[in-house]
Amino acid sequence: MAGEYKTTDKVSYVLANDYRLLQVMSRFGISFGFGEKSIKEICQQKDVDADTFIAVINYVKDGAKNSPIVLGDLSVRSLLDYLRQTHAYFLDYQFPTMRRNMLNAIDCSVKNEVAFLVLKFFDSYVEEVRKHMEYEEKVTFSYVEKLLSGDNAVLADNANHLLSKHHESIDRKLRELKNLFIQYYPQKGVDNELNAVIYELYRTQEDLEVHCRVEDNLFTPAVRRLAYLNKTRQEQDELLALENDAQMADETLSEREKEIVVCVAKGMANKEIADSLCISVNTVTTHRRNIARKLSIHSSAGITIYAIVNKLVTLEEVNV
């Protein structure tokens, strides 16, 4: 099928063009019984972000060749749920099923050393994938959940370190397993059961490749964008808070008190301040007491810093 899928396309029409999208649908929590509904309708029904669903199925169909990815259209939450369902599929269903089928198809007796080693290789491979996916669940996905919840404390973490890696190693080992069967397993005549196992290895390899590409090229950039936006919002909020604090602090002082602050910052003694502003020393003392109470600053050095921060004086005017 040429061109991109659209939210107005019927789900049945999409599936008729690419059987692989059946797995994508199930991992988004979309099951059979959708009738003549469109992608947009079924996504609304299942609480799935339609733009994210479209981005994934178009990416599975032809990568980014004809479907440029707009990160702003992706829902990190929907992608996260999709990836978790994918992990559950491989670990809880696909790999155990493959192992049972493999045991039925090959001779694992001591005499057949190749079969024994192939099964051992498969178990080692599955364990590596399991550890990789468990890392993603405990570290990567936990980090993303905190980002989604607005927990900006995690922004100090290195996102590049936390996001998934080692996909090349997983793909390479599955290719090796497939080649071990094809090149070295002593098949006697036509063995449909064994051929089905090897075919399943090819299909699983393809499925895992797509899964890894979705993680690397959709999920990871979307998470980095979310972290960037969260950090930008955090910085803006902090800046706004500082400006509001400064403004509120300014408003607590009268114009005369601000004049006193300026004089103190310039290193003037109470008598000098009184002479400069044509007020009594007692009045200066009262103003300084009120300034200390309002700002919770009791030292001349603290008042000087306050004056500089709030742009009442410049550093050049300060008597250091």
PyMOL commands that set and color helices and strands:
alter all, ss='L'
color gray80, all
select helices_A, chain A and resi 11-17+21-27+39-46+50-62+71-73+76-105+113-148+152-156+159-162+167-184+192-252+255-265+270-277+281-295+300-309+315-317
alter helices_A, ss='H'
color red, helices_A
deselect
rebuild
show_as cartoon
